[in-house]
Amino acid sequence: MGLFALSFNLLFGYAGLLSFGHAAFFATGAYVCAYLVKANISLLLAAIAAVITAFIVAVVLGYFSVRLNEIYFAMLTLAFGMMVFTIIFQWREVTGGSDGITGVIVDRLDILGLSIEIQNFRNYYYLCVLIASIASYLIWRVVNSPFGEVLKASRENSERLIFVGVNLHRLRWISFIIAGTVAGVAGALWSPFQRVANPEIAHWTFSAMPVLMTILGGADSFFGPWLGATIFLLLEHLIQSNQRYFWGWVANWPVFPPNWGAGQLDLWNFFLGLLLIPIILRFRGGFLVYIQKIVASSILKNKYLKK
Protein backbone atom coordinates (compact mmCIF):
# COMPACT_ATOMS: atom_id res chain seq x y z
CA MET A 1 0.00 0.00 0.00
CA GLY A 2 2.95 2.30 0.61
CA LEU A 3 4.18 1.67 -2.92
CA PHE A 4 0.66 2.28 -4.23
CA ALA A 5 0.51 5.64 -2.42
CA LEU A 6 4.03 6.53 -3.58
CA SER A 7 3.10 5.93 -7.22
CA PHE A 8 0.02 8.13 -6.79
CA ASN A 9 2.13 10.93 -5.31
CA LEU A 10 4.28 11.03 -8.44
CA LEU A 11 1.21 12.51 -10.12
CA PHE A 12 -0.25 14.43 -7.19
CA GLY A 13 2.77 15.76 -5.32
CA TYR A 14 5.14 16.31 -8.22
CA ALA A 15 2.97 16.89 -11.29
CA GLY A 16 0.05 18.50 -9.47
CA LEU A 17 -2.47 16.05 -10.97
CA LEU A 18 -5.16 14.56 -8.73
CA SER A 19 -6.17 11.09 -9.98
CA PHE A 20 -9.35 9.44 -8.76
CA GLY A 21 -8.81 6.33 -10.88
CA HIS A 22 -5.40 5.13 -9.73
CA ALA A 23 -6.89 1.88 -8.45
CA ALA A 24 -7.41 0.81 -12.08
CA PHE A 25 -3.69 0.07 -12.46
CA PHE A 26 -3.42 -1.55 -9.04
CA ALA A 27 -6.36 -3.83 -9.91
CA THR A 28 -4.92 -4.60 -13.35
CA GLY A 29 -1.68 -5.83 -11.80
CA ALA A 30 -3.53 -7.81 -9.12
CA TYR A 31 -5.97 -9.51 -11.49
CA VAL A 32 -3.46 -10.40 -14.20
CA CYS A 33 -1.08 -11.86 -11.62
CA ALA A 34 -3.89 -13.78 -9.90
CA TYR A 35 -5.27 -15.13 -13.18
CA LEU A 36 -1.89 -16.39 -14.40
CA VAL A 37 -0.98 -17.90 -11.04
CA LYS A 38 -4.29 -19.79 -11.09
CA ALA A 39 -3.33 -20.98 -14.59
CA ASN A 40 -0.17 -22.55 -13.09
CA ILE A 41 2.17 -19.88 -14.44
CA SER A 42 5.16 -19.17 -12.21
CA LEU A 43 4.85 -16.13 -9.95
CA LEU A 44 7.82 -14.42 -11.59
CA LEU A 45 6.34 -14.62 -15.09
CA ALA A 46 2.86 -13.78 -13.79
CA ALA A 47 4.14 -10.66 -12.02
CA ILE A 48 6.11 -9.52 -15.08
CA ALA A 49 3.04 -9.98 -17.29
CA ALA A 50 0.94 -8.09 -14.73
CA VAL A 51 3.33 -5.13 -14.71
CA ILE A 52 3.48 -5.06 -18.52
CA THR A 53 -0.32 -5.08 -18.71
CA ALA A 54 -0.55 -2.24 -16.19
CA PHE A 55 1.99 -0.36 -18.31
CA ILE A 56 -0.14 -0.80 -21.44
CA VAL A 57 -3.30 0.31 -19.63
CA ALA A 58 -1.46 3.37 -18.29
CA VAL A 59 -0.22 4.23 -21.80
CA VAL A 60 -3.74 4.15 -23.22
CA LEU A 61 -5.59 5.87 -20.38
CA GLY A 62 -2.83 8.39 -19.80
CA TYR A 63 -2.80 9.46 -23.45
CA PHE A 64 -6.32 10.84 -23.08
CA SER A 65 -6.24 11.89 -19.43
CA VAL A 66 -3.24 14.24 -19.53
CA ARG A 67 -4.88 16.41 -22.17
CA LEU A 68 -7.05 17.91 -19.43
CA ASN A 69 -6.14 19.86 -16.31
CA GLU A 70 -7.26 20.15 -12.69
CA ILE A 71 -10.80 18.94 -11.96
CA TYR A 72 -11.34 17.76 -15.53
CA PHE A 73 -8.32 15.48 -15.26
CA ALA A 74 -9.63 14.13 -11.94
CA MET A 75 -13.10 13.44 -13.38
CA LEU A 76 -11.69 11.76 -16.49
CA THR A 77 -9.47 9.46 -14.44
CA LEU A 78 -12.50 8.67 -12.27
CA ALA A 79 -14.48 7.74 -15.40
CA PHE A 80 -11.69 5.54 -16.75
CA GLY A 81 -11.28 3.90 -13.34
CA MET A 82 -14.97 3.02 -13.20
CA MET A 83 -14.76 1.63 -16.74
CA VAL A 84 -12.03 -0.75 -15.57
CA PHE A 85 -14.12 -1.65 -12.52
CA THR A 86 -17.13 -2.42 -14.75
CA ILE A 87 -15.05 -4.66 -17.02
CA ILE A 88 -13.69 -6.55 -14.03
CA PHE A 89 -17.12 -6.84 -12.42
CA GLN A 90 -18.94 -7.98 -15.57
CA TRP A 91 -16.33 -10.22 -17.24
CA ARG A 92 -17.23 -13.17 -15.05
CA GLU A 93 -15.63 -15.83 -17.27
CA VAL A 94 -12.17 -14.34 -16.69
CA THR A 95 -12.35 -12.25 -13.52
CA GLY A 96 -14.93 -14.20 -11.54
CA GLY A 97 -17.29 -11.23 -11.39
CA SER A 98 -18.33 -10.16 -7.92
CA ASP A 99 -16.55 -13.19 -6.41
CA GLY A 100 -13.18 -12.25 -7.89
CA ILE A 101 -10.33 -14.72 -8.39
CA THR A 102 -9.90 -16.79 -5.26
CA GLY A 103 -7.37 -19.37 -4.14
CA VAL A 104 -4.31 -17.50 -5.41
CA ILE A 105 -1.78 -19.62 -3.55
CA VAL A 106 1.92 -19.59 -4.41
CA ASP A 107 4.23 -22.09 -2.73
CA ARG A 108 7.61 -20.90 -3.95
CA LEU A 109 9.35 -18.43 -6.20
CA ASP A 110 12.01 -19.78 -8.56
CA ILE A 111 14.47 -17.10 -9.65
CA LEU A 112 18.11 -17.24 -10.78
CA GLY A 113 18.31 -20.91 -9.88
CA LEU A 114 17.06 -20.26 -6.34
CA SER A 115 13.82 -21.57 -4.90
CA ILE A 116 12.35 -19.30 -2.24
CA GLU A 117 9.55 -20.63 -0.02
CA ILE A 118 7.01 -17.78 0.00
CA GLN A 119 3.95 -19.57 1.33
CA ASN A 120 5.44 -18.49 4.62
CA PHE A 121 4.22 -14.90 5.05
CA ARG A 122 7.49 -13.85 6.66
CA ASN A 123 9.45 -14.76 3.51
CA TYR A 124 6.88 -13.10 1.31
CA TYR A 125 7.09 -9.98 3.46
CA TYR A 126 10.84 -9.72 2.88
CA LEU A 127 10.29 -10.27 -0.84
CA CYS A 128 7.80 -7.38 -0.86
CA VAL A 129 10.25 -5.19 1.08
CA LEU A 130 12.93 -5.88 -1.52
CA ILE A 131 10.73 -5.16 -4.54
CA ALA A 132 9.12 -2.09 -2.94
CA SER A 133 12.57 -0.74 -2.02
CA ILE A 134 13.84 -1.14 -5.58
CA ALA A 135 10.71 0.48 -7.03
CA SER A 136 10.91 3.34 -4.50
CA TYR A 137 14.55 3.94 -5.37
CA LEU A 138 13.69 4.13 -9.07
CA ILE A 139 10.95 6.69 -8.36
CA TRP A 140 13.38 8.63 -6.17
CA ARG A 141 15.83 8.76 -9.08
CA VAL A 142 13.04 9.98 -11.36
CA VAL A 143 11.89 12.82 -9.10
CA ASN A 144 15.49 13.93 -8.43
CA SER A 145 16.46 13.91 -12.10
CA PRO A 146 16.15 16.80 -14.59
CA PHE A 147 12.87 15.18 -15.67
CA GLY A 148 11.62 15.39 -12.09
CA GLU A 149 12.62 19.04 -11.82
CA VAL A 150 10.69 19.86 -14.98
CA LEU A 151 7.76 17.84 -13.65
CA LYS A 152 7.71 19.95 -10.47
CA ALA A 153 7.93 23.07 -12.61
CA SER A 154 4.79 21.93 -14.48
CA ARG A 155 3.00 21.82 -11.14
CA GLU A 156 4.05 25.36 -10.25
CA ASN A 157 3.58 27.12 -13.58
CA SER A 158 2.59 24.98 -16.56
CA GLU A 159 1.96 27.97 -18.86
CA ARG A 160 5.51 29.29 -18.48
CA LEU A 161 6.84 25.79 -19.10
CA ILE A 162 4.92 25.61 -22.38
CA PHE A 163 6.23 29.04 -23.30
CA VAL A 164 9.87 27.88 -23.03
CA GLY A 165 9.17 24.97 -25.37
CA VAL A 166 8.40 21.99 -23.09
CA ASN A 167 5.84 19.50 -24.40
CA LEU A 168 3.56 19.46 -21.35
CA HIS A 169 1.34 16.64 -22.58
CA ARG A 170 4.29 14.33 -23.19
CA LEU A 171 5.85 15.22 -19.83
CA ARG A 172 2.65 14.38 -17.95
CA TRP A 173 2.01 11.31 -20.09
CA ILE A 174 5.40 9.85 -19.15
CA SER A 175 4.79 10.53 -15.45
CA PHE A 176 1.32 8.98 -15.74
CA ILE A 177 2.80 5.85 -17.33
CA ILE A 178 5.46 5.53 -14.61
CA ALA A 179 2.88 6.01 -11.85
CA GLY A 180 0.47 3.48 -13.38
CA THR A 181 3.22 0.90 -13.90
CA VAL A 182 4.45 1.16 -10.30
CA ALA A 183 0.85 0.83 -9.10
CA GLY A 184 0.70 -2.35 -11.18
CA VAL A 185 3.77 -3.64 -9.32
CA ALA A 186 1.97 -3.03 -6.01
CA GLY A 187 -1.11 -4.85 -7.31
CA ALA A 188 0.94 -7.81 -8.49
CA LEU A 189 2.32 -8.15 -4.95
CA TRP A 190 -1.13 -7.75 -3.42
CA SER A 191 -3.08 -10.72 -4.82
CA PRO A 192 -0.62 -13.51 -3.83
CA PHE A 193 -0.54 -12.03 -0.32
CA GLN A 194 -4.32 -11.74 0.03
CA ARG A 195 -4.83 -15.03 -1.86
CA VAL A 196 -7.60 -13.28 -3.80
CA ALA A 197 -8.22 -10.51 -6.33
CA ASN A 198 -11.64 -8.95 -5.74
CA PRO A 199 -13.41 -6.17 -7.70
CA GLU A 200 -13.41 -3.81 -4.70
CA ILE A 201 -9.75 -2.96 -5.42
CA ALA A 202 -10.81 -1.46 -8.77
CA HIS A 203 -13.59 0.71 -7.34
CA TRP A 204 -13.18 4.48 -7.05
CA THR A 205 -13.40 4.21 -3.24
CA PHE A 206 -10.15 2.22 -3.29
CA SER A 207 -8.58 5.03 -5.34
CA ALA A 208 -9.34 7.31 -2.39
CA MET A 209 -6.98 5.32 -0.15
CA PRO A 210 -3.70 6.57 -1.67
CA VAL A 211 -5.17 10.09 -1.60
CA LEU A 212 -5.79 9.84 2.15
CA MET A 213 -2.44 8.17 2.79
CA THR A 214 -0.55 10.81 0.85
CA ILE A 215 -2.31 13.72 2.55
CA LEU A 216 -1.84 12.05 5.93
CA GLY A 217 1.90 11.51 5.45
CA GLY A 218 2.67 14.59 3.38
CA ALA A 219 2.57 15.09 -0.39
CA ASP A 220 5.56 17.47 -0.28
CA SER A 221 7.87 14.79 1.09
CA PHE A 222 9.09 11.77 -0.86
CA PHE A 223 8.58 9.36 2.05
CA GLY A 224 5.35 11.00 3.15
CA PRO A 225 3.10 8.45 1.37
CA TRP A 226 4.98 5.61 3.07
CA LEU A 227 4.41 7.12 6.50
CA GLY A 228 0.79 7.92 5.65
CA ALA A 229 0.14 4.34 4.54
CA THR A 230 1.67 3.03 7.77
CA ILE A 231 -0.42 5.33 9.98
CA PHE A 232 -3.62 4.67 8.02
CA LEU A 233 -3.32 0.88 8.09
CA LEU A 234 -2.33 0.83 11.77
CA LEU A 235 -5.35 2.96 12.70
CA GLU A 236 -7.60 0.76 10.57
CA HIS A 237 -6.30 -2.40 12.23
CA LEU A 238 -6.55 -1.00 15.76
CA ILE A 239 -10.10 0.24 15.26
CA GLN A 240 -11.32 -2.95 13.61
CA SER A 241 -9.84 -5.14 16.32
CA ASN A 242 -11.01 -3.02 19.27
CA GLN A 243 -14.39 -1.66 18.27
CA ARG A 244 -16.14 -4.59 20.00
CA TYR A 245 -14.76 -3.38 23.32
CA PHE A 246 -16.18 0.07 22.63
CA TRP A 247 -19.60 -1.36 21.87
CA GLY A 248 -19.43 -3.50 25.00
CA TRP A 249 -18.80 -0.33 27.00
CA VAL A 250 -21.61 1.57 25.23
CA ALA A 251 -24.05 -1.29 25.82
CA ASN A 252 -23.84 -0.63 29.57
CA TRP A 253 -25.10 2.94 29.22
CA PRO A 254 -28.51 3.34 30.86
CA VAL A 255 -29.89 5.28 27.88
CA PHE A 256 -29.88 2.14 25.75
CA PRO A 257 -32.24 -0.79 26.23
CA PRO A 258 -30.65 -4.12 27.21
CA ASN A 259 -29.43 -6.34 24.38
CA TRP A 260 -29.95 -3.60 21.80
CA GLY A 261 -27.36 -5.23 19.52
CA ALA A 262 -24.69 -2.53 19.40
CA GLY A 263 -21.98 -5.17 19.51
CA GLN A 264 -23.03 -6.37 16.07
CA LEU A 265 -22.52 -2.97 14.44
CA ASP A 266 -19.49 -2.69 12.15
CA LEU A 267 -18.75 1.03 12.03
CA TRP A 268 -14.97 1.04 11.88
CA ASN A 269 -15.07 3.39 8.86
CA PHE A 270 -17.05 5.88 10.95
CA PHE A 271 -14.55 5.79 13.80
CA LEU A 272 -11.60 5.96 11.40
CA GLY A 273 -13.11 9.08 9.87
CA LEU A 274 -13.55 10.63 13.32
CA LEU A 275 -9.85 10.10 13.97
CA LEU A 276 -8.58 11.20 10.57
CA ILE A 277 -10.45 14.53 10.50
CA PRO A 278 -8.69 16.12 13.53
CA ILE A 279 -5.35 14.53 12.57
CA ILE A 280 -5.44 16.02 9.07
CA LEU A 281 -6.61 19.39 10.37
CA ARG A 282 -3.90 19.47 13.06
CA PHE A 283 -1.00 18.26 10.92
CA ARG A 284 -1.60 20.28 7.78
CA GLY A 285 0.82 19.31 5.08
CA GLY A 286 1.18 15.82 6.53
CA PHE A 287 2.93 14.15 9.44
CA LEU A 288 6.35 13.96 7.83
CA VAL A 289 6.32 17.58 6.67
CA TYR A 290 5.27 18.63 10.18
CA ILE A 291 8.16 16.65 11.70
CA GLN A 292 10.60 18.13 9.20
CA LYS A 293 9.48 21.65 10.11
CA ILE A 294 9.99 20.94 13.82
CA VAL A 295 13.48 19.54 13.19
CA ALA A 296 14.42 22.47 10.94
CA SER A 297 13.11 24.96 13.51
CA SER A 298 15.09 23.23 16.26
CA ILE A 299 18.30 23.34 14.21
CA LEU A 300 17.86 27.04 13.43
CA LYS A 301 17.13 27.78 17.09
CA ASN A 302 20.30 25.99 18.22
CA LYS A 303 22.40 27.91 15.69
CA TYR A 304 20.88 31.19 16.86
CA LEU A 305 21.57 30.39 20.54
CA LYS A 306 25.18 29.47 19.77
CA LYS A 307 25.71 32.77 18.02
C-alpha positions as CSV (number, residue, x, y, z in Angstrom):
1,M,0.0,0.0,0.0
2,G,3.0,2.3,0.6
3,L,4.2,1.7,-2.9
4,F,0.7,2.3,-4.2
5,A,0.5,5.6,-2.4
6,L,4.0,6.5,-3.6
7,S,3.1,5.9,-7.2
8,F,0.0,8.1,-6.8
9,N,2.1,10.9,-5.3
10,L,4.3,11.0,-8.4
11,L,1.2,12.5,-10.1
12,F,-0.2,14.4,-7.2
13,G,2.8,15.8,-5.3
14,Y,5.1,16.3,-8.2
15,A,3.0,16.9,-11.3
16,G,0.0,18.5,-9.5
17,L,-2.5,16.0,-11.0
18,L,-5.2,14.6,-8.7
19,S,-6.2,11.1,-10.0
20,F,-9.4,9.4,-8.8
21,G,-8.8,6.3,-10.9
22,H,-5.4,5.1,-9.7
23,A,-6.9,1.9,-8.4
24,A,-7.4,0.8,-12.1
25,F,-3.7,0.1,-12.5
26,F,-3.4,-1.6,-9.0
27,A,-6.4,-3.8,-9.9
28,T,-4.9,-4.6,-13.3
29,G,-1.7,-5.8,-11.8
30,A,-3.5,-7.8,-9.1
31,Y,-6.0,-9.5,-11.5
32,V,-3.5,-10.4,-14.2
33,C,-1.1,-11.9,-11.6
34,A,-3.9,-13.8,-9.9
35,Y,-5.3,-15.1,-13.2
36,L,-1.9,-16.4,-14.4
37,V,-1.0,-17.9,-11.0
38,K,-4.3,-19.8,-11.1
39,A,-3.3,-21.0,-14.6
40,N,-0.2,-22.5,-13.1
41,I,2.2,-19.9,-14.4
42,S,5.2,-19.2,-12.2
43,L,4.8,-16.1,-10.0
44,L,7.8,-14.4,-11.6
45,L,6.3,-14.6,-15.1
46,A,2.9,-13.8,-13.8
47,A,4.1,-10.7,-12.0
48,I,6.1,-9.5,-15.1
49,A,3.0,-10.0,-17.3
50,A,0.9,-8.1,-14.7
51,V,3.3,-5.1,-14.7
52,I,3.5,-5.1,-18.5
53,T,-0.3,-5.1,-18.7
54,A,-0.6,-2.2,-16.2
55,F,2.0,-0.4,-18.3
56,I,-0.1,-0.8,-21.4
57,V,-3.3,0.3,-19.6
58,A,-1.5,3.4,-18.3
59,V,-0.2,4.2,-21.8
60,V,-3.7,4.1,-23.2
61,L,-5.6,5.9,-20.4
62,G,-2.8,8.4,-19.8
63,Y,-2.8,9.5,-23.5
64,F,-6.3,10.8,-23.1
65,S,-6.2,11.9,-19.4
66,V,-3.2,14.2,-19.5
67,R,-4.9,16.4,-22.2
68,L,-7.1,17.9,-19.4
69,N,-6.1,19.9,-16.3
70,E,-7.3,20.1,-12.7
71,I,-10.8,18.9,-12.0
72,Y,-11.3,17.8,-15.5
73,F,-8.3,15.5,-15.3
74,A,-9.6,14.1,-11.9
75,M,-13.1,13.4,-13.4
76,L,-11.7,11.8,-16.5
77,T,-9.5,9.5,-14.4
78,L,-12.5,8.7,-12.3
79,A,-14.5,7.7,-15.4
80,F,-11.7,5.5,-16.7
81,G,-11.3,3.9,-13.3
82,M,-15.0,3.0,-13.2
83,M,-14.8,1.6,-16.7
84,V,-12.0,-0.7,-15.6
85,F,-14.1,-1.6,-12.5
86,T,-17.1,-2.4,-14.8
87,I,-15.0,-4.7,-17.0
88,I,-13.7,-6.6,-14.0
89,F,-17.1,-6.8,-12.4
90,Q,-18.9,-8.0,-15.6
91,W,-16.3,-10.2,-17.2
92,R,-17.2,-13.2,-15.0
93,E,-15.6,-15.8,-17.3
94,V,-12.2,-14.3,-16.7
95,T,-12.4,-12.3,-13.5
96,G,-14.9,-14.2,-11.5
97,G,-17.3,-11.2,-11.4
98,S,-18.3,-10.2,-7.9
99,D,-16.5,-13.2,-6.4
100,G,-13.2,-12.2,-7.9
101,I,-10.3,-14.7,-8.4
102,T,-9.9,-16.8,-5.3
103,G,-7.4,-19.4,-4.1
104,V,-4.3,-17.5,-5.4
105,I,-1.8,-19.6,-3.6
106,V,1.9,-19.6,-4.4
107,D,4.2,-22.1,-2.7
108,R,7.6,-20.9,-4.0
109,L,9.4,-18.4,-6.2
110,D,12.0,-19.8,-8.6
111,I,14.5,-17.1,-9.6
112,L,18.1,-17.2,-10.8
113,G,18.3,-20.9,-9.9
114,L,17.1,-20.3,-6.3
115,S,13.8,-21.6,-4.9
116,I,12.3,-19.3,-2.2
117,E,9.6,-20.6,0.0
118,I,7.0,-17.8,0.0
119,Q,3.9,-19.6,1.3
120,N,5.4,-18.5,4.6
121,F,4.2,-14.9,5.0
122,R,7.5,-13.9,6.7
123,N,9.5,-14.8,3.5
124,Y,6.9,-13.1,1.3
125,Y,7.1,-10.0,3.5
126,Y,10.8,-9.7,2.9
127,L,10.3,-10.3,-0.8
128,C,7.8,-7.4,-0.9
129,V,10.2,-5.2,1.1
130,L,12.9,-5.9,-1.5
131,I,10.7,-5.2,-4.5
132,A,9.1,-2.1,-2.9
133,S,12.6,-0.7,-2.0
134,I,13.8,-1.1,-5.6
135,A,10.7,0.5,-7.0
136,S,10.9,3.3,-4.5
137,Y,14.6,3.9,-5.4
138,L,13.7,4.1,-9.1
139,I,10.9,6.7,-8.4
140,W,13.4,8.6,-6.2
141,R,15.8,8.8,-9.1
142,V,13.0,10.0,-11.4
143,V,11.9,12.8,-9.1
144,N,15.5,13.9,-8.4
145,S,16.5,13.9,-12.1
146,P,16.2,16.8,-14.6
147,F,12.9,15.2,-15.7
148,G,11.6,15.4,-12.1
149,E,12.6,19.0,-11.8
150,V,10.7,19.9,-15.0
151,L,7.8,17.8,-13.6
152,K,7.7,20.0,-10.5
153,A,7.9,23.1,-12.6
154,S,4.8,21.9,-14.5
155,R,3.0,21.8,-11.1
156,E,4.0,25.4,-10.3
157,N,3.6,27.1,-13.6
158,S,2.6,25.0,-16.6
159,E,2.0,28.0,-18.9
160,R,5.5,29.3,-18.5
161,L,6.8,25.8,-19.1
162,I,4.9,25.6,-22.4
163,F,6.2,29.0,-23.3
164,V,9.9,27.9,-23.0
165,G,9.2,25.0,-25.4
166,V,8.4,22.0,-23.1
167,N,5.8,19.5,-24.4
168,L,3.6,19.5,-21.3
169,H,1.3,16.6,-22.6
170,R,4.3,14.3,-23.2
171,L,5.8,15.2,-19.8
172,R,2.6,14.4,-18.0
173,W,2.0,11.3,-20.1
174,I,5.4,9.8,-19.2
175,S,4.8,10.5,-15.5
176,F,1.3,9.0,-15.7
177,I,2.8,5.8,-17.3
178,I,5.5,5.5,-14.6
179,A,2.9,6.0,-11.8
180,G,0.5,3.5,-13.4
181,T,3.2,0.9,-13.9
182,V,4.4,1.2,-10.3
183,A,0.9,0.8,-9.1
184,G,0.7,-2.4,-11.2
185,V,3.8,-3.6,-9.3
186,A,2.0,-3.0,-6.0
187,G,-1.1,-4.8,-7.3
188,A,0.9,-7.8,-8.5
189,L,2.3,-8.2,-4.9
190,W,-1.1,-7.7,-3.4
191,S,-3.1,-10.7,-4.8
192,P,-0.6,-13.5,-3.8
193,F,-0.5,-12.0,-0.3
194,Q,-4.3,-11.7,0.0
195,R,-4.8,-15.0,-1.9
196,V,-7.6,-13.3,-3.8
197,A,-8.2,-10.5,-6.3
198,N,-11.6,-8.9,-5.7
199,P,-13.4,-6.2,-7.7
200,E,-13.4,-3.8,-4.7
201,I,-9.8,-3.0,-5.4
202,A,-10.8,-1.5,-8.8
203,H,-13.6,0.7,-7.3
204,W,-13.2,4.5,-7.0
205,T,-13.4,4.2,-3.2
206,F,-10.2,2.2,-3.3
207,S,-8.6,5.0,-5.3
208,A,-9.3,7.3,-2.4
209,M,-7.0,5.3,-0.1
210,P,-3.7,6.6,-1.7
211,V,-5.2,10.1,-1.6
212,L,-5.8,9.8,2.1
213,M,-2.4,8.2,2.8
214,T,-0.5,10.8,0.8
215,I,-2.3,13.7,2.6
216,L,-1.8,12.1,5.9
217,G,1.9,11.5,5.4
218,G,2.7,14.6,3.4
219,A,2.6,15.1,-0.4
220,D,5.6,17.5,-0.3
221,S,7.9,14.8,1.1
222,F,9.1,11.8,-0.9
223,F,8.6,9.4,2.1
224,G,5.3,11.0,3.2
225,P,3.1,8.5,1.4
226,W,5.0,5.6,3.1
227,L,4.4,7.1,6.5
228,G,0.8,7.9,5.6
229,A,0.1,4.3,4.5
230,T,1.7,3.0,7.8
231,I,-0.4,5.3,10.0
232,F,-3.6,4.7,8.0
233,L,-3.3,0.9,8.1
234,L,-2.3,0.8,11.8
235,L,-5.3,3.0,12.7
236,E,-7.6,0.8,10.6
237,H,-6.3,-2.4,12.2
238,L,-6.5,-1.0,15.8
239,I,-10.1,0.2,15.3
240,Q,-11.3,-3.0,13.6
241,S,-9.8,-5.1,16.3
242,N,-11.0,-3.0,19.3
243,Q,-14.4,-1.7,18.3
244,R,-16.1,-4.6,20.0
245,Y,-14.8,-3.4,23.3
246,F,-16.2,0.1,22.6
247,W,-19.6,-1.4,21.9
248,G,-19.4,-3.5,25.0
249,W,-18.8,-0.3,27.0
250,V,-21.6,1.6,25.2
251,A,-24.1,-1.3,25.8
252,N,-23.8,-0.6,29.6
253,W,-25.1,2.9,29.2
254,P,-28.5,3.3,30.9
255,V,-29.9,5.3,27.9
256,F,-29.9,2.1,25.7
257,P,-32.2,-0.8,26.2
258,P,-30.6,-4.1,27.2
259,N,-29.4,-6.3,24.4
260,W,-30.0,-3.6,21.8
261,G,-27.4,-5.2,19.5
262,A,-24.7,-2.5,19.4
263,G,-22.0,-5.2,19.5
264,Q,-23.0,-6.4,16.1
265,L,-22.5,-3.0,14.4
266,D,-19.5,-2.7,12.1
267,L,-18.7,1.0,12.0
268,W,-15.0,1.0,11.9
269,N,-15.1,3.4,8.9
270,F,-17.0,5.9,10.9
271,F,-14.5,5.8,13.8
272,L,-11.6,6.0,11.4
273,G,-13.1,9.1,9.9
274,L,-13.6,10.6,13.3
275,L,-9.9,10.1,14.0
276,L,-8.6,11.2,10.6
277,I,-10.5,14.5,10.5
278,P,-8.7,16.1,13.5
279,I,-5.3,14.5,12.6
280,I,-5.4,16.0,9.1
281,L,-6.6,19.4,10.4
282,R,-3.9,19.5,13.1
283,F,-1.0,18.3,10.9
284,R,-1.6,20.3,7.8
285,G,0.8,19.3,5.1
286,G,1.2,15.8,6.5
287,F,2.9,14.1,9.4
288,L,6.4,14.0,7.8
289,V,6.3,17.6,6.7
290,Y,5.3,18.6,10.2
291,I,8.2,16.7,11.7
292,Q,10.6,18.1,9.2
293,K,9.5,21.6,10.1
294,I,10.0,20.9,13.8
295,V,13.5,19.5,13.2
296,A,14.4,22.5,10.9
297,S,13.1,25.0,13.5
298,S,15.1,23.2,16.3
299,I,18.3,23.3,14.2
300,L,17.9,27.0,13.4
301,K,17.1,27.8,17.1
302,N,20.3,26.0,18.2
303,K,22.4,27.9,15.7
304,Y,20.9,31.2,16.9
305,L,21.6,30.4,20.5
306,K,25.2,29.5,19.8
307,K,25.7,32.8,18.0
